[in-house]
Amino acid sequence: QLQFVESGGGLVQPGGSLRLVCAATGSTLDSYAVGWFRQVPGKEREGVSCISSRGDYTNYADSVKGRFTIARDNAKKMVYLQMNSLKPGDTGVYYCAASACPGRADLIASWGQGTQVTVSS
């Protein structure tokens, strides 16, 4: 059983950058693919990016391709999401979870508290 804690969110101007961190506890991480998802106000959760258990495969939503980069360090039991060229439409609460890659948000059994990302002038 894995548990995840998200951090690294904050307030940033359009065009700015943030790095989100997903820290896993409760089990080894190297057997699990991990996805980042986001909840935009008034919208359903959507998949943003994911990475395979070994880090040899990554996937990105069309809306973030070329701007976001996912990475993982299994020894540290952490997954990262580097977010560049941020847009107001990226505003929302970001979550990480063990998932298929790519995965569907509506198939995730449980969620952590997430981390808030706000892109605004």
C-alpha positions as CSV (number, residue, x, y, z in Angstrom):
1,Q,0.0,0.0,0.0
2,L,1.3,3.4,-1.0
3,Q,0.5,6.8,0.3
4,F,1.5,10.1,-1.4
5,V,2.1,13.6,-0.2
6,E,2.2,16.4,-2.8
7,S,4.1,19.7,-2.3
8,G,5.7,22.5,-4.3
9,G,2.6,24.4,-5.4
10,G,2.2,28.1,-5.1
11,L,1.3,31.4,-6.8
12,V,3.1,32.2,-10.0
13,Q,2.6,34.7,-12.9
14,P,1.9,33.5,-16.4
15,G,5.0,32.2,-18.0
16,G,6.5,31.3,-14.7
17,S,7.7,27.9,-13.4
18,L,7.1,25.5,-10.5
19,R,8.4,22.1,-9.6
20,L,5.9,19.8,-7.8
21,V,7.1,16.9,-5.6
22,C,5.3,13.7,-4.9
23,A,6.7,11.8,-1.9
24,A,5.7,8.2,-1.4
25,T,5.5,6.3,1.9
26,G,4.4,2.8,3.0
27,S,6.0,0.7,0.3
28,T,8.8,0.6,-2.3
29,L,8.0,2.8,-5.3
30,D,9.8,1.0,-8.1
31,S,6.9,-1.4,-8.8
32,Y,4.4,1.3,-9.6
33,A,3.7,3.7,-12.4
34,V,2.7,7.1,-11.1
35,G,0.5,9.8,-12.5
36,W,0.0,13.5,-11.9
37,F,-3.6,14.7,-12.1
38,R,-5.2,18.0,-11.6
39,Q,-8.6,19.4,-10.5
40,V,-9.5,22.7,-12.2
41,P,-12.3,24.6,-10.5
42,G,-15.6,23.5,-11.9
43,K,-14.1,20.6,-13.9
44,E,-13.5,16.9,-13.3
45,R,-10.0,15.6,-12.4
46,E,-7.9,15.1,-15.5
47,G,-4.6,13.3,-16.1
48,V,-1.6,15.6,-16.7
49,S,1.4,13.3,-17.0
50,C,2.6,9.8,-15.9
51,I,5.8,7.8,-15.7
52,S,6.4,4.1,-15.7
53,S,7.8,2.2,-12.8
54,R,11.4,2.3,-14.1
55,G,11.1,5.8,-15.5
56,D,11.7,4.6,-19.1
57,Y,8.3,5.7,-20.4
58,T,6.4,9.0,-19.9
59,N,3.1,10.4,-21.1
60,Y,1.7,13.9,-21.2
61,A,-1.7,15.4,-21.9
62,D,-1.7,17.4,-25.1
63,S,-2.4,20.6,-23.2
64,V,1.0,20.4,-21.3
65,K,3.3,18.8,-23.9
66,G,6.5,20.8,-24.4
67,R,5.9,22.7,-21.1
68,F,5.9,20.0,-18.4
69,T,8.4,17.3,-17.6
70,I,7.9,14.3,-15.3
71,A,10.7,12.4,-13.6
72,R,11.2,10.0,-10.7
73,D,13.8,8.9,-8.2
74,N,12.9,5.5,-6.9
75,A,15.7,5.4,-4.3
76,K,14.2,8.6,-2.8
77,K,10.6,7.4,-3.4
78,M,9.8,10.6,-5.2
79,V,8.2,11.7,-8.4
80,Y,8.6,15.3,-9.8
81,L,6.7,17.4,-12.2
82,Q,8.6,20.4,-13.6
83,M,6.1,22.9,-14.9
84,N,7.3,25.7,-17.2
85,S,5.6,28.4,-19.3
86,L,2.6,28.2,-17.0
87,K,-0.8,29.5,-18.1
88,P,-3.8,30.6,-16.2
89,G,-5.6,27.4,-17.4
90,D,-3.1,25.4,-15.4
91,T,-4.6,26.7,-12.2
92,G,-5.9,23.9,-10.0
93,V,-5.1,21.4,-7.3
94,Y,-2.5,18.8,-8.4
95,Y,-2.4,15.3,-7.1
96,C,-0.2,12.2,-7.6
97,A,-1.3,8.6,-7.4
98,A,-0.3,5.1,-8.5
99,S,-2.0,4.5,-11.8
100,A,-1.8,3.1,-15.2
101,C,0.3,5.1,-17.6
102,P,-1.6,6.7,-19.2
103,G,-4.3,6.4,-16.5
104,R,-7.8,7.6,-15.9
105,A,-8.6,9.8,-12.9
106,D,-12.0,8.1,-12.3
107,L,-10.2,4.8,-11.7
108,I,-8.1,6.0,-8.8
109,A,-9.3,4.6,-5.5
110,S,-8.1,7.4,-3.2
111,W,-6.4,10.8,-3.3
112,G,-4.2,12.8,-1.0
113,Q,-4.7,16.5,-0.2
114,G,-2.9,17.7,-3.3
115,T,-1.0,20.9,-3.8
116,Q,-2.5,24.2,-5.1
117,V,-1.1,25.8,-8.2
118,T,-2.4,29.3,-9.1
119,V,-1.3,31.1,-12.2
120,S,-2.4,34.7,-12.2
121,S,-1.2,38.2,-12.7
